[in-house]
Amino acid sequence: YIECKNYTKPVPLEAVAKFKEVLTLNDIPIHRGLFICNGTFSPRARNIGVRTIDKQQLLRLERRSYVIYYLRRLLYLVVSLGFGYCLWLSLFNGVQTSDILWIVYSQAKIIVSNVLN
């Protein structure tokens, strides 16, 4: 549940409190609310229980999303090359595919967990 605002001044406590009240009236847990603004929040508005995201946090999230996107693309490429290499090994060198696939899968799983954390 998201509330987005375009404030030129810091978002006042009242705006976030209204959103919190709407969540409460609709039986939505407060921690599931997200208040986003392209400016800043007043100090009291940040500590009301609703998660707040300001302009700086939005920029960080945007940069992080690009990094994750390109890392995932790179991971798909590496995994695809790994499976192609496994296929080549099994067809032309007599290596068992199951052993190689398990190694590639295990390494890919480690890379994915590192990328997402």
SULCOR-V219848 format. One line per field, one symbol per residue. ss: DSSP state (2 for helix, 1 for strand, 0 for the rest). psi: psi as a letter, one per 30 degrees, with the letter a starting at -180 (. if undefined). A space follows every 10 residues. Layout:
ss: ???
psi: ???
//
This chain:
ss: 0111100000 1022222222 2222200002 2201111000 1022220000 1110222222 2222222222 2222222222 2222222222 2200002222 2222222222 2222220
psi: jkkklikflk kleeeeeeee eeeefghkke ffkjjkkgbl klefffhffk kkkaeeeeee eeeeeeeeee eeeeeeeeee eeeeeeeeee efggkkeeee eeeeeeeeee eeeeef.
//
